[in-house]
Amino acid sequence: MRECRVREFFSDGEDRSRKVIEVHDLWVYRDGHPVLEEISFDLEEGTFLGIIGPNGAGKSTLLRTILGLIPFSRGTIKVLGMSPRELKRELHHIGYMPQQVLFDPRFPVSVYDVVMMGRACCIGPLRFPRRRDREAVLDSIEAVGLKGLEKRPIGELSGGQQKRAFLARALCLETSILLLDEPTAGLDLDSQVDFMDLLVRLKEGKGLTVVFVSHDVNVLARFADELVCINRTMHLHGPPREVLGSERLKEVYRCEFDFLAGTGAERRPS
Amino acid sequence: MLSYGFAQRALVGGAILAAVCSLVSFFVVARRLAFVGMGISHAAFGGVAIGLAGGVNPYLAAGGFCSLVAVGIGWMSRKGRVHEDTAIGILFASAMALGVVLVRLTGVYNIDLMSYLFGSILALRWDDIWIMGAVSALTMVFIVLFFKELLFVSFDQETATASGLPVRFVEYTFLVTLSLTIVVSIKLVGIILVSALLVVPSAAGWQLFRNYRWVILASETVGLSSVLIGLYLSHRFDVASGATIVLVLFGFFLVSALISPRREYMRRLLNAFSR
């Protein structure tokens, strides 16, 4: 019953490609100053969208606004055909990984417990986890390659493993959209590559739509289907090659992208 | 000792409060609400004074007043205009000051203020125990029913909010149940010492275990044994029950810190000896 809005959305018209996220003329103010101006883009199902921009460009704000955590002053947002207000009840279709999960590393929970937290909204208030919840959690842990570490305290995992655990938590819902805010920040190069490979595999396997925020153009140049470049307002939107070849990108970042001269295949740690 | 009525009531009341405070203390430690707990318990003094001045049951008045203060602290810090510790600093001192002024103005000196400050478990009546039981039952039911939400919010509030959990409801309800738990615990250990009951059991549990199920179990064990041992010692040596309980709690904490696997004091000690 709870999923009917979403099911309706996905069953409406089999052939045409569906827009899972539509943002039109979005303005967000904070303390009287605009932090986002005139943002518009559509996102089709199954796309990997990279949002790039310098620090303080409003990338995280954009994600949080799409999720309905920050109110906006102008424009429209539709996620799975729903406004943010309607989305509040359907948030279990969206997996979100915040920029930094600020948690106490001594917090006494295991990997399993952390991923089960993600199911909390599916289970619903006043209910306890049932068999299918436990199965979903274990599947999700296996999908991110943490099988065997279920019982380990979360604080004992490495940085890369923790990110995977949080990805598993975002996945164990009836997720169709993943919103990731700098998920690879703070990881070393190998872990970054592993994480991205995992993400792409999961995306293909489950047909997920991914929105990936990063200030690291290199990572996204390689993996994203589309790039949006914002710095308070929207500067560019298109396939990576087009966006990265543009003169505008240099203006936005106010610096040279010599290392992007090729295909963006070079990867450097951020 | 058990043949006395007051001793029976003290044991029953103490056990109930130990059970509920130890459970609550898990979230007090997890959410770093130790100072909030202290603020609320001191604000209870203002509530008691309002009750005494207005001719209302002082505990009832304190319950209402503390809930207001707790929600006030939560609201002020949620709005982000004032830091949480600042909000507590403002509200708890003001509430206590209000209490002092009210007591002075209305001239209710003949009431034993010390019993509110330091507890008077031996003056417990069965009515008090019924109230304690009811409040404790409510608190426990709330925590059990909303356990997964409380755990998620305590671990990572941002993602909990983003996944559509009723974070605000859980937060405020927890603050109110915390206030009510504090108020009913005042009889046992008093305003000044009540925060120990809400912090130490779980703090000891965190030293010993790395899974919340065991932490809570350890916390319950520490809480219950401290209250029972404390009551026995206070009876045996004729000292204040509240203070004795807190000292026993502290003793448990010291032991758990010593044997904590996190610190490995014991292993180092054994190594030193075996060398």
HADDOCK unambig.tbl for C-alpha pairs under 7 A between the chains (distance, minus, plus):
assign (segid A and resid 67 and name CA) (segid B and resid 162 and name CA) 6.80 0.50 0.50
assign (segid A and resid 69 and name CA) (segid B and resid 162 and name CA) 6.84 0.50 0.50
assign (segid A and resid 88 and name CA) (segid B and resid 164 and name CA) 5.99 0.50 0.50
assign (segid A and resid 89 and name CA) (segid B and resid 164 and name CA) 6.73 0.50 0.50
assign (segid A and resid 91 and name CA) (segid B and resid 163 and name CA) 5.47 0.50 0.50
assign (segid A and resid 91 and name CA) (segid B and resid 164 and name CA) 5.55 0.50 0.50
assign (segid A and resid 92 and name CA) (segid B and resid 163 and name CA) 6.10 0.50 0.50
assign (segid A and resid 98 and name CA) (segid B and resid 159 and name CA) 6.79 0.50 0.50
assign (segid A and resid 101 and name CA) (segid B and resid 156 and name CA) 6.59 0.50 0.50
assign (segid A and resid 102 and name CA) (segid B and resid 156 and name CA) 6.55 0.50 0.50
assign (segid A and resid 103 and name CA) (segid B and resid 155 and name CA) 5.86 0.50 0.50
assign (segid A and resid 103 and name CA) (segid B and resid 156 and name CA) 6.00 0.50 0.50
assign (segid A and resid 108 and name CA) (segid B and resid 210 and name CA) 4.42 0.50 0.50
assign (segid A and resid 108 and name CA) (segid B and resid 211 and name CA) 4.35 0.50 0.50
assign (segid A and resid 108 and name CA) (segid B and resid 212 and name CA) 4.99 0.50 0.50
assign (segid A and resid 109 and name CA) (segid B and resid 210 and name CA) 6.75 0.50 0.50
assign (segid A and resid 109 and name CA) (segid B and resid 211 and name CA) 5.12 0.50 0.50
assign (segid A and resid 109 and name CA) (segid B and resid 212 and name CA) 5.99 0.50 0.50
assign (segid A and resid 110 and name CA) (segid B and resid 211 and name CA) 6.63 0.50 0.50
assign (segid A and resid 117 and name CA) (segid B and resid 148 and name CA) 6.81 0.50 0.50
assign (segid A and resid 117 and name CA) (segid B and resid 152 and name CA) 5.66 0.50 0.50
assign (segid A and resid 120 and name CA) (segid B and resid 148 and name CA) 6.44 0.50 0.50
assign (segid A and resid 120 and name CA) (segid B and resid 149 and name CA) 6.77 0.50 0.50
assign (segid A and resid 121 and name CA) (segid B and resid 163 and name CA) 6.55 0.50 0.50
assign (segid A and resid 121 and name CA) (segid B and resid 164 and name CA) 6.52 0.50 0.50
assign (segid A and resid 121 and name CA) (segid B and resid 165 and name CA) 5.97 0.50 0.50
assign (segid A and resid 126 and name CA) (segid B and resid 145 and name CA) 5.27 0.50 0.50
assign (segid A and resid 126 and name CA) (segid B and resid 146 and name CA) 6.48 0.50 0.50
assign (segid A and resid 153 and name CA) (segid B and resid 210 and name CA) 6.45 0.50 0.50
